[in-house]
Amino acid sequence: MEEEIKNEVIRAAKDGKLPCKVALELADRLNVPPKKVGDAANELKIKISACQLGCFK
């Protein structure tokens, strides 16, 4: 499952960034906690952008 999550993150990321909304949608679609998607993005050095809480710009 970890590899599937990483592959989806890579596919969804643009210019090394993954919008928060897209990350949450991926987690929902893959039926995993959002933290799993965030951890995969961190491992891949992909930044979460457009944070819906305004935490990350």
CYANA upper distance limits for C-alpha pairs under 8 A (distance plus 0.5 A):
  1 MET  CA      5 ILE  CA      6.73
  2 GLU  CA      6 LYS  CA      6.77
  2 GLU  CA     40 ALA  CA      8.15
  3 GLU  CA      7 ASN  CA      6.57
  4 GLU  CA      8 GLU  CA      6.70
  5 ILE  CA      9 VAL  CA      6.68
  5 ILE  CA     30 LEU  CA      8.14
  5 ILE  CA     36 LYS  CA      8.30
  5 ILE  CA     37 VAL  CA      7.00
  5 ILE  CA     40 ALA  CA      7.29
  6 LYS  CA     10 ILE  CA      6.63
  6 LYS  CA     37 VAL  CA      8.19
  6 LYS  CA     40 ALA  CA      6.00
  6 LYS  CA     41 ALA  CA      7.72
  6 LYS  CA     44 LEU  CA      8.13
  7 ASN  CA     11 ARG  CA      6.64
  8 GLU  CA     12 ALA  CA      6.58
  8 GLU  CA     26 LEU  CA      8.00
  9 VAL  CA     13 ALA  CA      6.45
  9 VAL  CA     18 LEU  CA      7.95
  9 VAL  CA     23 ALA  CA      8.13
  9 VAL  CA     26 LEU  CA      8.40
  9 VAL  CA     37 VAL  CA      7.74
  9 VAL  CA     40 ALA  CA      7.77
  9 VAL  CA     41 ALA  CA      7.00
 10 ILE  CA     44 LEU  CA      8.48
 12 ALA  CA     18 LEU  CA      7.22
 12 ALA  CA     22 VAL  CA      7.99
 13 ALA  CA     17 LYS  CA      5.77
 13 ALA  CA     18 LEU  CA      5.12
 13 ALA  CA     19 PRO  CA      8.24
 13 ALA  CA     46 ILE  CA      7.89
 14 LYS  CA     18 LEU  CA      7.03
 16 GLY  CA     45 LYS  CA      7.97
 16 GLY  CA     46 ILE  CA      5.43
 16 GLY  CA     47 LYS  CA      6.81
 17 LYS  CA     46 ILE  CA      5.86
 17 LYS  CA     47 LYS  CA      5.20
 17 LYS  CA     48 ILE  CA      6.24
 17 LYS  CA     49 SER  CA      6.49
 18 LEU  CA     22 VAL  CA      7.23
 18 LEU  CA     23 ALA  CA      7.07
 18 LEU  CA     41 ALA  CA      8.42
 18 LEU  CA     46 ILE  CA      7.23
 18 LEU  CA     47 LYS  CA      6.57
 18 LEU  CA     48 ILE  CA      5.34
 18 LEU  CA     49 SER  CA      6.19
 19 PRO  CA     23 ALA  CA      6.81
 19 PRO  CA     48 ILE  CA      6.10
 19 PRO  CA     49 SER  CA      5.03
 19 PRO  CA     50 ALA  CA      5.81
 19 PRO  CA     51 CYS  CA      7.44
 20 CYS  CA     24 LEU  CA      6.73
 20 CYS  CA     48 ILE  CA      6.25
 20 CYS  CA     49 SER  CA      6.26
 20 CYS  CA     50 ALA  CA      6.25
 20 CYS  CA     51 CYS  CA      5.53
 20 CYS  CA     52 GLN  CA      6.92
 21 LYS  CA     25 GLU  CA      6.71
 21 LYS  CA     50 ALA  CA      8.24
 21 LYS  CA     51 CYS  CA      8.06
 21 LYS  CA     52 GLN  CA      7.63
 22 VAL  CA     26 LEU  CA      6.57
 23 ALA  CA     27 ALA  CA      6.77
 23 ALA  CA     34 PRO  CA      7.59
 23 ALA  CA     37 VAL  CA      6.90
 23 ALA  CA     38 GLY  CA      7.94
 23 ALA  CA     48 ILE  CA      8.32
 24 LEU  CA     28 ASP  CA      6.74
 24 LEU  CA     34 PRO  CA      6.39
 24 LEU  CA     37 VAL  CA      8.46
 25 GLU  CA     29 ARG  CA      6.56
 26 LEU  CA     30 LEU  CA      6.45
 26 LEU  CA     37 VAL  CA      7.92
 27 ALA  CA     31 ASN  CA      6.23
 27 ALA  CA     32 VAL  CA      5.57
 27 ALA  CA     33 PRO  CA      6.40
 27 ALA  CA     34 PRO  CA      5.65
 27 ALA  CA     36 LYS  CA      8.09
 27 ALA  CA     37 VAL  CA      6.71
 28 ASP  CA     32 VAL  CA      6.97
 28 ASP  CA     33 PRO  CA      8.15
 28 ASP  CA     34 PRO  CA      8.29
 32 VAL  CA     36 LYS  CA      7.06
 32 VAL  CA     37 VAL  CA      8.30
 33 PRO  CA     37 VAL  CA      7.82
 34 PRO  CA     38 GLY  CA      6.80
 35 LYS  CA     39 ASP  CA      6.42
 36 LYS  CA     40 ALA  CA      6.70
 37 VAL  CA     41 ALA  CA      6.69
 38 GLY  CA     42 ASN  CA      6.66
 38 GLY  CA     48 ILE  CA      8.10
 39 ASP  CA     43 GLU  CA      6.73
 40 ALA  CA     44 LEU  CA      6.72
 41 ALA  CA     45 LYS  CA      6.56
 41 ALA  CA     46 ILE  CA      5.36
 41 ALA  CA     47 LYS  CA      7.18
 41 ALA  CA     48 ILE  CA      7.97
 42 ASN  CA     46 ILE  CA      6.38
 42 ASN  CA     47 LYS  CA      7.53
 48 ILE  CA     56 PHE  CA      7.73
 49 SER  CA     56 PHE  CA      6.68
 49 SER  CA     57 LYS  CA      6.44
 50 ALA  CA     54 GLY  CA      7.72
 50 ALA  CA     56 PHE  CA      7.20
 50 ALA  CA     57 LYS  CA      6.49
 51 CYS  CA     55 CYS  CA      6.45
 51 CYS  CA     56 PHE  CA      5.88
 51 CYS  CA     57 LYS  CA      7.33
